[in-house]
């Protein structure tokens, strides 16, 4: 079964770590990810850029709005995710307990709920393979119709360590 592990932590706590300590934590997290990959339990994992790069989007009554930053005001911020394959919730919790970020924050573990369209015979990508004329789009007309948002959220950042 697939489980999404949402990694929350207080950015100021990690920001306050000195360089070598933070680098060691990052390397430990990457080692954990490598171990999951070696056991074929890793489906995806990514860290997120700092919370100040976030943009929250809403569409209400057909009107698009965006707000810089996260929508929720919380002590901990979403810092990344790990998508794993585990036999059951117990195994997923055992996997997550070994994630070094659990020592600095909270990791929320949630089972994935597969979504499929009726008549797709269990193929979740079948709807994407429809001819363009058969597809329905309920989002704003196109990405070009959306207003631009904060420039700092558009710059990719890559950190190389270990």
N, C-alpha and C positions, 0 to 999 in steps of 0.2 A: 504494500500500500504506500502511496505517496504522502509525504508530510512536508508542509512548508514551515520552516523554522525562522521566525522573524526575530532578528537580533536588535534589542533595544539597549541603549546605554546613555549615560550622561556625557555629552560631548566635552564639557569643561573638565571632567575627570580625566579623560584620555588626553585632552589638550595639555593638561598640567604635567603629564608624564614627561620625564626627560627623554631625549632622543634615543639612547641605547635601550632604555626600558620599554619604550613604545615599539621600537624596531623588534625587540625580542618577542613582545606580545604578538605582533603582526606575523612574525615567522612561525610562532607556535600555532597561530590560527591557520596559516597556510599548510603547515604540517598536518594538522587535523583534517583539512580538506583533502590533502593528498592521500591520507589513510582511508578516508571514505571512498575516494576514487579507486584506490587499489582493491577495495572490497566490493566494488560495483554498487555502492549505496548512494553515491553522489549523482544527482541529476543536474544540479546547477548551484552555483554560489556566486554572490557578488557583494561587494561592499558598496555603500552609497556615499556620494559626496556629502559634505557638511550640510546641515539642515538649512543654512541660509541660502542654499542654491535651490531649495524646493519651491515649487509653485503649486498651489492648490486650485483645482478647476471645478466649477459647478455649472450646470445648465439647468435653469429653472424657468418653466413656462417658455421654453424655446430661446431663452437669453443666456448667452455665455458670459461667465465672469471668471476672473482669475485673481488670486491673491498671492503675493510673494510670501514665501515661508510655508511651514506646515499649517494645516488647519487647526490641529489640536494643540492646546497649550499644556504640555506635560513636562515632568521633570526629566524623563528619559525620552530620547528620540530614536526613531528607526534608523539603524546604522547599516543594515545589510540583511541578507537572507541566505538561507541554505535550503535547497529542495532535496529531500532524501527519499530513498526507497527503503522501507523497513517492513518487517513481517507484521508488526502490530504496534500499538501505541507504546507498550512497554519497551520494545526495542528502540523505538524512536526517542524515548526519554533517556535511555541509556546512552545513545549516540550523542544527544544534545548535552548531557552532563559532562562529556569530555571536551566540549567546545570551550576554549579558554575565555571567551567573552562572557560566559555564564558567571565567571568570578567578578565581573565588573558591571553587570547589568542583568537584564532579564531576557530569556529566550522563550517566546511564545511558540508552542507547537500546535499546529492545526492540520487535521487530515484534509487532503484535497478532495473536493467534490467534483467528479467529472461532469462536464456539461456536454450534451449532444443534442443536435436537432432531431426531430422525429424523422424517421426514414433514412437515417444515415448509416444504419447497421453498425453502430459503435465506432464509426470513423469520425473523430472530432474535426478533422480537416476537410471533410467532404463538402461542407458548406463553403469553404474558401475556394474550392475547385469549381464552383458553379460559374457559368458564363456571367459576365458583368451585367448583362441585361436581367438576369434572374436574381441578382443580389439585392438585398434591401439595406439601405443605409439610414439609420435613425439618428446619426450624429450630425453636428453642424455640417452644412453643405460640403465643405472641403477644408483641408488644413489652411488653404489660402484665405478662407473666410474668417479665420480666427485672428484676433488681435495679437500683436507681438507681446512677449512677456520679457521679464528681466534678462539682460544680456549675460550676467554671470552664470546663469543656469545652463547656458548653451556651450560653455567651454569644457571640453573633456579634460579630465585630469587623470594621469596615470602615475602610480607610485610603485617603484621597483625596489624591492628589498630582498634579503636572504641570498 
